[in-house]
Amino acid sequence: MAFVDESYVVPEVAHGARTFYIATAYVSPVRLHQPVRDDLGSIVGGSYWHTSEAHAAGDAETIHELCRYLAAAEEDEAFLLAVQSPIEDAPGGDELAREACLTALLGNLHEGQLTPRPSLVVAEERRHQGQRARDLRTIKTMRQAQVIGQMQVTFTSPSVEPLLWVPDIVAFAQSHLERGSDAGYAVPLAPLLRVVPVEKSNPR
């Protein structure tokens, strides 16, 4: 199975800084799902986690511990990144970047280029109905174009599936690297990250 989340800096909040969109997939065999859920809960000390909130609250220590834990992954675990930068500074540019990254990431998973093809992809469900509807259209378009074949894709909340914490952590760590941050979150993960090429999105 694969678990997918994102991180980004969009033009409207960048204030002249570099913009980017990152989609991240954590690929994991079923035998590891419950052990990893248990370990994550033990490290964060509870059943709730959001990396950007923890960073804003000054809990860098836990983020570093989580990154070190993930860096000790087994051979059949994998972390994939699809990055587009910059994001088009135009209406809907962020959504086009998301579509481009998801298309590249899920297409790569389906083709099994970097990991065995997962039977199921679980992605974080976005907050607003319009965003959720757009994601469903994106998946439909990919399926019609035979980008993902019959690979199943579903959306849910990290409060329901803690394994979504993993791509959240990885995407957040990579986003700090993209911003030129010296926090060092991505350092232990860097040797494990596999980058998927992304075709540049075009305004519609």
C-alpha positions as CSV (number, residue, x, y, z in Angstrom):
1,M,0.0,0.0,0.0
2,A,1.0,3.6,-0.5
3,F,0.1,6.6,1.7
4,V,0.2,10.1,0.1
5,D,0.4,13.6,1.5
6,E,1.7,17.0,0.4
7,S,3.5,20.2,1.3
8,Y,3.7,23.5,-0.6
9,V,4.5,27.2,-0.7
10,V,2.1,28.9,-3.0
11,P,2.5,32.3,-4.7
12,E,-0.1,34.1,-2.5
13,V,1.9,33.4,0.7
14,A,5.4,33.2,-0.7
15,H,6.1,37.0,-0.6
16,G,8.8,36.7,-3.2
17,A,10.2,33.4,-1.9
18,R,10.6,30.3,-3.9
19,T,7.3,28.5,-4.6
20,F,6.9,24.7,-4.8
21,Y,4.5,21.8,-4.5
22,I,5.6,18.5,-3.1
23,A,3.5,15.2,-3.2
24,T,5.0,12.4,-1.1
25,A,4.2,8.7,-1.1
26,Y,5.2,6.2,1.7
27,V,5.1,2.7,0.3
28,S,4.8,0.0,3.0
29,P,4.0,-3.7,3.1
30,V,0.9,-4.7,5.2
31,R,3.0,-6.6,7.7
32,L,4.5,-3.3,8.9
33,H,1.4,-1.2,9.1
34,Q,0.4,-1.9,12.7
35,P,4.0,-1.8,14.1
36,V,4.6,1.5,12.4
37,R,1.3,2.9,13.7
38,D,2.2,1.8,17.2
39,D,5.8,3.3,17.0
40,L,4.5,6.6,15.7
41,G,1.9,6.9,18.5
42,S,4.6,6.1,21.1
43,I,7.0,8.8,19.7
44,V,4.4,11.6,19.5
45,G,2.7,10.4,22.8
46,G,-0.8,10.3,21.5
47,S,-3.2,9.7,18.6
48,Y,-2.9,13.1,16.9
49,W,-0.1,14.5,14.9
50,H,0.5,17.3,12.3
51,T,4.1,18.2,11.6
52,S,3.6,21.8,10.7
53,E,1.6,22.4,13.9
54,A,4.4,20.7,15.9
55,H,7.0,22.8,14.3
56,A,5.0,26.0,14.9
57,A,4.7,25.0,18.5
58,G,8.5,24.6,18.8
59,D,8.5,20.8,19.0
60,A,11.5,20.3,16.7
61,E,12.8,17.5,18.9
62,T,9.9,15.2,18.2
63,I,10.1,16.0,14.4
64,H,13.8,15.1,14.4
65,E,13.0,11.9,16.3
66,L,10.3,10.9,13.8
67,C,12.7,11.6,10.9
68,R,15.4,9.4,12.5
69,Y,12.8,6.7,13.0
70,L,11.7,6.8,9.4
71,A,15.3,6.8,8.2
72,A,15.7,3.4,9.8
73,A,13.2,2.0,7.3
74,E,13.3,-1.6,6.1
75,E,14.2,-2.6,2.6
76,D,10.6,-3.0,1.5
77,E,9.6,0.5,2.7
78,A,10.1,3.5,0.3
79,F,9.6,7.2,0.2
80,L,8.8,8.9,-3.2
81,L,8.7,12.6,-3.9
82,A,7.2,14.5,-6.8
83,V,8.2,18.2,-6.8
84,Q,7.2,21.1,-9.0
85,S,8.8,24.5,-8.7
86,P,8.0,27.2,-9.2
87,I,4.2,27.2,-9.0
88,E,2.5,29.2,-11.8
89,D,1.6,32.6,-10.4
90,A,-1.9,32.6,-11.8
91,P,-5.4,31.7,-10.6
92,G,-5.4,28.0,-10.0
93,G,-1.7,27.6,-10.3
94,D,-1.5,25.7,-7.0
95,E,-4.2,23.2,-8.1
96,L,-2.4,22.6,-11.4
97,A,0.8,21.9,-9.6
98,R,-1.0,19.5,-7.3
99,E,-2.5,17.7,-10.3
100,A,0.9,17.5,-12.0
101,C,2.6,16.1,-8.9
102,L,-0.2,13.6,-8.2
103,T,-0.3,12.4,-11.8
104,A,3.5,11.9,-11.8
105,L,3.5,10.2,-8.4
106,L,0.6,7.9,-8.9
107,G,1.6,7.1,-12.4
108,N,5.1,6.1,-11.2
109,L,3.5,3.9,-8.4
110,H,1.3,2.2,-11.0
111,E,4.2,1.5,-13.4
112,G,6.3,0.1,-10.5
113,Q,9.3,2.1,-11.6
114,L,10.8,2.7,-8.2
115,T,8.7,0.4,-6.0
116,P,6.4,-2.6,-6.4
117,R,3.0,-1.5,-7.6
118,P,0.7,-0.9,-4.6
119,S,-2.8,-2.4,-4.7
120,L,-4.2,0.6,-2.8
121,V,-3.2,4.2,-2.4
122,V,-4.5,6.1,0.6
123,A,-4.2,9.9,0.3
124,E,-5.1,12.6,2.8
125,E,-8.5,14.0,2.2
126,R,-8.5,17.8,1.9
127,R,-10.6,20.1,4.0
128,H,-13.0,21.7,1.5
129,Q,-15.6,20.0,-0.6
130,G,-14.5,21.8,-3.7
131,Q,-10.9,20.6,-3.2
132,R,-12.2,17.0,-2.6
133,A,-14.3,17.1,-5.8
134,R,-11.3,18.4,-7.8
135,D,-9.1,15.5,-6.5
136,L,-11.8,13.0,-7.5
137,R,-11.8,14.5,-11.0
138,T,-8.1,14.3,-11.2
139,I,-8.2,10.6,-10.3
140,K,-10.9,10.0,-12.9
141,T,-8.9,11.8,-15.5
142,M,-5.8,9.7,-14.7
143,R,-7.9,6.5,-14.9
144,Q,-9.4,7.4,-18.2
145,A,-5.9,8.2,-19.6
146,Q,-4.7,4.8,-18.3
147,V,-2.1,6.5,-16.1
148,I,-3.1,4.5,-13.0
149,G,-4.9,1.5,-14.5
150,Q,-7.2,-0.1,-12.0
151,M,-5.0,0.8,-9.0
152,Q,-7.4,1.9,-6.2
153,V,-7.1,5.4,-4.7
154,T,-9.1,6.5,-1.7
155,F,-9.0,9.6,0.5
156,T,-9.2,9.7,4.3
157,S,-8.1,11.7,7.3
158,P,-4.8,11.2,9.3
159,S,-7.0,11.0,12.4
160,V,-8.4,7.8,10.8
161,E,-5.1,6.4,9.4
162,P,-2.0,7.4,11.3
163,L,0.2,6.0,8.5
164,L,-0.6,9.3,6.7
165,W,1.6,10.9,9.3
166,V,4.6,9.4,7.5
167,P,4.2,11.3,4.1
168,D,3.3,14.4,6.1
169,I,6.5,14.2,8.0
170,V,8.6,13.5,4.9
171,A,6.9,16.2,2.8
172,F,7.4,18.7,5.7
173,A,11.0,17.8,6.1
174,Q,11.6,18.2,2.3
175,S,9.7,21.5,2.3
176,H,12.1,22.9,4.8
177,L,15.0,21.8,2.6
178,E,13.3,23.5,-0.4
179,R,13.0,26.7,1.6
180,G,16.7,26.7,2.5
181,S,15.9,26.1,6.2
182,D,18.7,25.0,8.4
183,A,16.4,22.9,10.6
184,G,18.0,19.7,9.2
185,Y,14.8,17.6,9.3
186,A,15.5,16.0,6.0
187,V,19.1,15.1,6.6
188,P,18.6,11.5,7.9
189,L,15.9,10.9,5.2
190,A,17.9,12.2,2.2
191,P,19.5,8.9,1.3
192,L,16.1,7.2,1.1
193,L,14.2,9.7,-0.9
194,R,13.4,8.8,-4.5
195,V,12.5,11.6,-6.8
196,V,9.8,11.2,-9.5
197,P,10.0,13.5,-12.6
198,V,7.1,15.9,-12.9
199,E,5.9,17.4,-16.2
200,K,5.4,21.1,-15.9
201,S,1.7,22.0,-15.5
202,N,0.2,24.4,-18.0
203,P,-2.4,27.1,-17.2
204,R,-5.9,26.3,-18.6
